[in-house]
Amino acid sequence: MESPVSPGGRALAAAAAAAVGSGADYVTDVGGGETANLETLKELGYGKYFGVRGGGAALAVLGLRPWSAWPRLLLLLLPLWGLALWGAAESPWVLPVVEDGPASSARVAMAQLREVNSDNKSWPPGTHFLRYHYLFLSEPGPHLPQFLVRGCVNHQNFIQFDSHVGKAEPQVPWMAHVDAQYWETETQKLRAWAKLQQGEMRTLMSYYNQSSGTHTIQLMLGCEVQEGSGSRGFWKFGYDGQDHLMLELETLSWVSSHLMSRKTKHRWETERHYASYYKAYLGSLCLSSLHRYLELGGHSLTHREQPTVQVTRHSAKDVGTTLRCYAWSFYPREISVSWWLGEKELSQETKRLETRPSGDGTYQTWAVVRVPPGKETQYRCRVQHSGLSQALTVAWESPSLREVDAIILIVGLEISLGIGVVLLTMWCFRGSWRSIAGIA
């Protein structure tokens, strides 16, 4: 029998699953989750990093604790570690694995990763990233799997593991041709990870003095390559829609967000090699995986579609006059839409919509600014995107200006038509006169 669950907890879990399923970074933080409802989550939308205001949640895929704390996991982790070694040797673009074992094993993994060289690879122009999202629920529901994993390249979901289905599956045609051994290996690893998270969930619930209810742990990790600025890795972890822990790769330190997360921080700091492993993974195997997926995905991951841009004017009693700059049908996702008054960028005055999918493989967004009535034509919307050879500047055109342009166009067409009729008549008349005169 399913134990009682608060509506807020269930809503937060549903939103977390939706965030992972849609490719959003983090599920929106609604201030604890227990008082949240699904409509509130929908209104707030998803934040930049799996959480509101760029904060976030994450799920600890790994129970990183001293080996003596979980001796029962030994039999489970031995085959898991074997899969990690096989994956590094035979399938260098598999998901990362760290077992909950001794530091010596982590050192072996790091040695394996150092053999993966991504420095000399040729990258397509632009920004590209590989990102994995993990979600684990304390109590699954009929439509909410207990464990859900999504991998995405350049915002394109390419792999998914759903505990309801019980296996890793391709999400795009270009992954369907990968050999069966790859999918079998991914499935076994993710099943093992799901079992590890049961213990991690119990530990986190005990920190917060929780014994029941729906709770979520999530993780976002991955790497990114930016044209002209090198690469970077990221690892973020959280609980119930709140930031919990983040790995600072430069200093190899776990950054806690609040008092409760310090317990996890202290627990994970007892074995520093785990942080070293993640740094090695994110700086080597992750980048090699990204390069491999870009090769497999080809044009679908590297093509560029320039945005269509339009500026509209809106008036309302409560907000006054606003100009809205729409940009749609562009790919990839990264875009800059800004409002300018002369040479001044109106950063603080501009309200932006988070870029979102259009449903056809492209993206859309808008930026709105409040303007004094009668001054609309002085404002300019500037759009920068990799699909454009240069920045595009668009202004709002008043209906009167458009009417004048239309009148000029109509008059021009009428004049051209009149001249054409006269010339045609003269040509026909001259042809008839020549026939009468007998001139060939």
Secondary structure as the mmCIF struct_conf table of DSSP 4:
data_model
#
loop_
_struct_conf.conf_type_id
_struct_conf.id
_struct_conf.beg_label_comp_id
_struct_conf.beg_label_asym_id
_struct_conf.beg_label_seq_id
_struct_conf.end_label_comp_id
_struct_conf.end_label_asym_id
_struct_conf.end_label_seq_id
HELX_LH_PP_P HELX_LH_PP_P1 GLU A 2 PRO A 4
HELX_RH_AL_P HELX_RH_AL_P1 PRO A 7 SER A 22
TURN_TY1_P TURN_TY1_P1 GLY A 23 GLY A 23
BEND BEND1 ASP A 25 TYR A 26
HELX_LH_PP_P HELX_LH_PP_P2 VAL A 27 ASP A 29
BEND BEND2 GLY A 31 GLY A 33
TURN_TY1_P TURN_TY1_P2 GLU A 34 THR A 35
HELX_RH_AL_P HELX_RH_AL_P2 LEU A 38 LEU A 44
TURN_TY1_P TURN_TY1_P3 LYS A 48 TYR A 49
BEND BEND3 PHE A 50 GLY A 51
HELX_RH_3T_P HELX_RH_3T_P1 VAL A 52 GLY A 54
BEND BEND4 VAL A 61 LEU A 62
HELX_RH_3T_P HELX_RH_3T_P2 TRP A 67 ALA A 69
HELX_RH_3T_P HELX_RH_3T_P3 PRO A 71 LEU A 73
HELX_RH_AL_P HELX_RH_AL_P3 LEU A 74 GLU A 90
TURN_TY1_P TURN_TY1_P4 PRO A 92 TRP A 93
BEND BEND5 VAL A 94 VAL A 94
HELX_LH_PP_P HELX_LH_PP_P3 LEU A 95 PRO A 96
BEND BEND6 ASP A 100 GLY A 101
HELX_RH_AL_P HELX_RH_AL_P4 ALA A 103 ARG A 114
TURN_TY1_P TURN_TY1_P5 GLU A 115 GLU A 115
TURN_TY1_P TURN_TY1_P6 ASP A 119 ASN A 120
HELX_LH_PP_P HELX_LH_PP_P4 LYS A 121 PRO A 124
BEND BEND7 PRO A 125 GLY A 126
STRN STRN1 HIS A 128 LEU A 137
BEND BEND8 SER A 138 GLU A 139
STRN STRN2 GLY A 141 GLY A 141
TURN_TY1_P TURN_TY1_P7 PRO A 142 HIS A 143
STRN STRN3 LEU A 144 LEU A 144
BEND BEND9 GLN A 146 GLN A 146
STRN STRN4 PHE A 147 VAL A 153
TURN_TY1_P TURN_TY1_P8 ASN A 154 HIS A 155
STRN STRN5 GLN A 156 ASP A 162
TURN_TY1_P TURN_TY1_P9 SER A 163 GLY A 166
STRN STRN6 LYS A 167 PRO A 170
BEND BEND10 VAL A 172 VAL A 172
HELX_RH_3T_P HELX_RH_3T_P4 PRO A 173 MET A 175
TURN_TY1_P TURN_TY1_P10 ALA A 176 HIS A 177
BEND BEND11 VAL A 178 VAL A 178
HELX_RH_AL_P HELX_RH_AL_P5 ALA A 180 TYR A 207
TURN_TY1_P TURN_TY1_P11 TYR A 208 ASN A 209
BEND BEND12 SER A 212 GLY A 213
STRN STRN7 THR A 216 GLN A 226
TURN_TY1_P TURN_TY1_P12 GLU A 227 SER A 229
STRN STRN8 GLY A 230 TYR A 239
TURN_TY1_P TURN_TY1_P13 ASP A 240 GLY A 241
STRN STRN9 GLN A 242 GLU A 248
TURN_TY1_P TURN_TY1_P14 LEU A 249 LEU A 252
STRN STRN10 SER A 253 SER A 256
BEND BEND13 HIS A 258 HIS A 258
HELX_RH_AL_P HELX_RH_AL_P6 LEU A 259 GLU A 269
TURN_TY1_P TURN_TY1_P15 THR A 270 THR A 270
TURN_TY1_P TURN_TY1_P16 ARG A 272 ARG A 272
HELX_RH_AL_P HELX_RH_AL_P7 HIS A 273 ALA A 280
HELX_RH_PI_P HELX_RH_PI_P1 TYR A 281 LEU A 285
HELX_RH_AL_P HELX_RH_AL_P8 CYS A 286 GLY A 297
TURN_TY1_P TURN_TY1_P17 GLY A 298 GLY A 298
HELX_RH_AL_P HELX_RH_AL_P9 HIS A 299 THR A 302
STRN STRN11 GLU A 305 GLU A 305
HELX_LH_PP_P HELX_LH_PP_P5 GLN A 306 PRO A 307
STRN STRN12 THR A 308 ALA A 316
TURN_TY1_P TURN_TY1_P18 LYS A 317 VAL A 319
STRN STRN13 GLY A 320 PHE A 330
STRN STRN14 TYR A 331 TYR A 331
BEND BEND14 PRO A 332 ARG A 333
STRN STRN15 SER A 336 LEU A 341
TURN_TY1_P TURN_TY1_P19 GLY A 342 GLU A 343
STRN STRN16 LYS A 344 GLU A 345
TURN_TY1_P TURN_TY1_P20 SER A 347 GLU A 349
STRN STRN17 THR A 350 ARG A 352
HELX_LH_PP_P HELX_LH_PP_P6 LEU A 353 THR A 355
STRN STRN18 ARG A 356 PRO A 357
BEND BEND15 GLY A 359 GLY A 361
STRN STRN19 TYR A 363 ARG A 370
TURN_TY1_P TURN_TY1_P21 PRO A 373 GLY A 374
HELX_RH_3T_P HELX_RH_3T_P5 GLU A 376 GLN A 378
STRN STRN20 TYR A 379 GLN A 384
TURN_TY1_P TURN_TY1_P22 SER A 386 GLY A 387
BEND BEND16 LEU A 388 GLN A 390
STRN STRN21 LEU A 392 ALA A 395
HELX_RH_AL_P HELX_RH_AL_P10 PRO A 399 ALA A 437
TURN_TY1_P TURN_TY1_P23 GLY A 438 GLY A 438
#
